[in-house]
């Protein structure tokens, strides 16, 4: 996983790094196994759910950056 490799490298350099993975938010909020329609760009309902999850992840990342005096790098890990 590329994000994890980048995190390890940055940590090795001395940067405090955190990964925010949208897929983890999806698995936590709506379950790990979704039908193919969940990922269909034509399905407006599921597009809205995916966008909401992506925004929640981004908001958490921004809050983390703003709340930690030692936060150096946040990695927003999302597919497409």
C-alpha positions as CSV (number, residue, x, y, z in Angstrom):
1,X,0.0,0.0,0.0
2,X,1.6,3.2,-1.2
3,X,0.2,5.5,1.5
4,X,1.7,3.3,4.2
5,X,5.1,3.2,2.5
6,X,5.1,7.0,2.3
7,X,4.0,7.3,6.0
8,X,6.9,5.0,7.1
9,X,9.4,7.0,5.1
10,X,8.2,10.3,6.4
11,X,8.2,9.0,10.0
12,X,11.7,7.7,9.4
13,X,12.7,11.3,8.4
14,X,11.1,12.6,11.6
15,X,7.7,13.8,10.3
16,X,4.6,13.0,12.3
17,X,2.4,11.5,9.7
18,X,-1.2,10.2,9.7
19,X,-3.2,8.4,6.9
20,X,-6.9,9.2,6.4
21,X,-8.3,6.5,4.2
22,X,-11.8,7.0,2.7
23,X,-12.2,3.2,2.1
24,X,-11.9,2.7,5.9
25,X,-14.6,5.3,6.4
26,X,-16.8,3.4,3.9
27,X,-16.2,0.0,5.6
28,X,-16.9,1.5,9.0
29,X,-20.1,3.4,8.1
30,X,-21.8,1.3,5.4
31,X,-20.0,-2.1,5.6
32,X,-17.2,-3.8,3.9
33,X,-19.2,-5.6,1.2
34,X,-21.2,-3.4,-1.1
35,X,-22.9,-4.3,-4.4
36,X,-21.4,-3.1,-7.7
37,X,-24.1,-0.4,-7.9
38,X,-22.6,1.3,-4.9
39,X,-19.6,2.3,-7.1
40,X,-21.7,3.1,-10.2
41,X,-21.2,6.8,-11.1
42,X,-24.8,6.8,-12.6
43,X,-26.4,5.9,-9.3
44,X,-26.9,9.4,-7.8
45,X,-27.9,8.0,-4.3
46,X,-24.7,6.1,-3.9
47,X,-22.6,8.9,-5.4
48,X,-24.0,11.1,-2.7
49,X,-23.1,8.6,0.0
50,X,-19.6,8.2,-1.3
51,X,-19.1,11.9,-1.5
52,X,-20.4,12.3,2.1
53,X,-17.9,9.7,3.3
54,X,-15.1,11.5,1.4
55,X,-16.0,14.8,2.9
56,X,-16.2,13.3,6.4
57,X,-12.7,11.9,6.0
58,X,-11.4,15.2,4.7
59,X,-13.0,17.1,7.6
60,X,-11.3,14.7,10.1
61,X,-8.0,15.2,8.3
62,X,-8.3,19.0,8.5
63,X,-9.3,18.8,12.1
64,X,-6.4,16.6,12.9
65,X,-4.0,19.0,11.2
66,X,-5.5,21.9,13.1
67,X,-5.5,20.2,16.5
68,X,-2.0,18.8,16.7
69,X,0.9,21.1,17.2
70,X,3.2,18.2,16.1
71,X,1.2,17.2,13.0
72,X,3.4,17.6,10.0
73,X,1.8,15.5,7.2
74,X,-1.6,14.2,6.6
75,X,-2.1,11.7,3.7
76,X,-5.6,11.7,2.2
77,X,-5.9,8.2,0.8
78,X,-8.8,7.6,-1.6
79,X,-9.5,5.8,-4.9
80,X,-10.7,7.9,-7.8
